Amino acid sequence: MTLAPPLTPAPWIEQLWQYVTEGDEYAATELVLRALDEGWEPESILLDLIAPVQARVGEEWAANRFTVAQEHAATAINDRAIAALSHRTRTRPAGQPRRLAVACVDGEWHALPARLVAEVFRLRGWHVDYLGAQVPT
């Protein structure tokens, strides 16, 4: 369950969308970290801000309004924003944490959704081994 962000996410989503489509990874990362500084829960940043922007990237690609290169660039920016958020919110689980491996099956190259899942579990105290895309059986 995500916690509601302190402000309506729509303007934040549009701002992140602008940065992602402009190829401005620094502004995108700064926006994500500012959301954290302004009281957004990290899980909400992942699921209520970054995920909708990434879904829109996929929709634009599927509608042939984004090239593969544009889709890959936008995804890479979102991935770097997730990494910055992860670094900022990094904590060691207390005690003996539950352990989870997250990977994309052989033939699946779309790793960002798996990365979001991995980060949510990490935020919830799990030890996560994130293996990425195209993991052989």
C-alpha positions in Angstrom: 0.0 0.0 0.0 1.4 3.4 -0.9 0.9 6.4 1.3 -0.7 9.4 -0.3 1.8 12.1 -1.3 1.5 15.4 0.6 0.6 17.2 -2.6 -1.4 16.1 -5.6 0.9 14.1 -7.8 -0.4 15.4 -11.2 1.9 18.5 -11.4 4.9 16.5 -10.2 4.1 13.8 -12.8 3.9 16.4 -15.6 7.2 18.0 -14.4 9.0 14.6 -14.4 7.5 13.8 -17.8 8.9 17.1 -19.2 12.4 16.3 -17.8 12.3 12.7 -19.1 11.2 13.7 -22.6 13.8 16.5 -22.7 16.5 14.0 -21.7 17.4 16.0 -18.6 18.5 13.3 -16.1 19.8 15.9 -13.6 16.6 17.8 -13.4 14.6 14.5 -13.2 16.8 13.3 -10.3 16.6 16.6 -8.5 12.8 16.5 -8.8 12.6 13.0 -7.3 14.9 14.0 -4.4 13.0 17.2 -3.9 9.8 15.2 -3.6 11.5 13.2 -0.8 12.7 16.3 0.9 9.1 17.8 0.8 7.7 14.8 2.6 6.7 12.2 0.0 7.1 8.7 1.2 9.8 6.9 -0.9 7.4 4.2 -1.9 5.0 6.8 -3.1 7.7 8.4 -5.2 8.3 5.1 -6.9 4.7 4.1 -7.4 2.8 7.4 -7.7 5.4 9.5 -9.5 8.0 7.5 -11.4 5.7 4.5 -12.4 3.1 6.6 -14.1 5.7 8.5 -16.0 7.3 5.2 -17.1 3.8 3.9 -18.1 3.4 6.9 -20.3 6.7 6.3 -21.9 5.5 2.8 -22.8 2.2 4.2 -24.1 4.0 6.7 -26.3 6.3 4.0 -27.7 3.3 1.7 -28.4 1.5 4.5 -30.2 4.6 5.0 -32.3 5.1 8.6 -31.0 8.4 7.6 -29.4 11.3 5.9 -31.1 13.1 3.0 -29.5 15.9 5.4 -28.7 13.6 7.9 -27.0 12.0 5.1 -25.0 15.4 3.8 -23.9 16.7 7.3 -23.0 13.5 8.0 -20.9 13.8 4.6 -19.2 17.4 5.2 -18.4 16.6 8.6 -16.8 13.9 7.0 -14.7 16.3 4.3 -13.7 18.9 6.8 -12.6 16.2 8.7 -10.6 15.3 5.4 -8.9 19.0 4.8 -8.1 19.4 8.3 -6.6 16.3 7.7 -4.4 17.6 4.3 -3.4 20.9 5.7 -2.4 19.3 8.5 -0.4 16.9 6.1 1.4 19.4 3.2 1.9 19.0 1.4 5.2 20.2 -1.9 6.4 17.3 -4.2 7.5 17.3 -4.9 11.2 17.8 -8.5 12.4 17.5 -11.3 10.0 15.6 -9.8 7.0 13.5 -11.8 4.6 15.4 -12.3 1.3 14.0 -11.9 -2.2 15.4 -12.3 -5.7 13.9 -10.1 -8.4 14.7 -10.8 -12.0 13.1 -10.6 -15.5 12.7 -14.0 -17.2 14.8 -15.1 -20.1 13.7 -12.9 -23.1 12.3 -10.0 -21.0 14.3 -6.9 -21.5 11.9 -4.4 -19.8 13.6 -4.3 -16.3 12.2 -1.1 -14.9 9.0 -2.6 -13.5 11.0 -5.3 -11.8 13.4 -2.6 -10.4 10.4 -0.7 -9.0 9.2 -3.9 -7.3 12.7 -4.6 -5.9 12.9 -1.1 -4.5 9.5 -1.3 -2.8 10.5 -4.6 -1.1 13.8 -3.0 -0.1 12.0 -0.1 1.5 9.8 -2.5 3.4 12.8 -4.1 5.0 13.6 -7.0 2.7 17.1 -7.9 1.6 16.7 -7.8 -2.2 18.9 -9.3 -4.8 17.9 -7.5 -8.0 19.2 -9.4 -11.0 17.9 -7.2 -13.8 16.7 -8.1 -17.3 17.1 -11.2 -19.4 18.1 -13.6 -16.6 18.6 -17.1 -18.0 16.5 -19.9 -16.5 
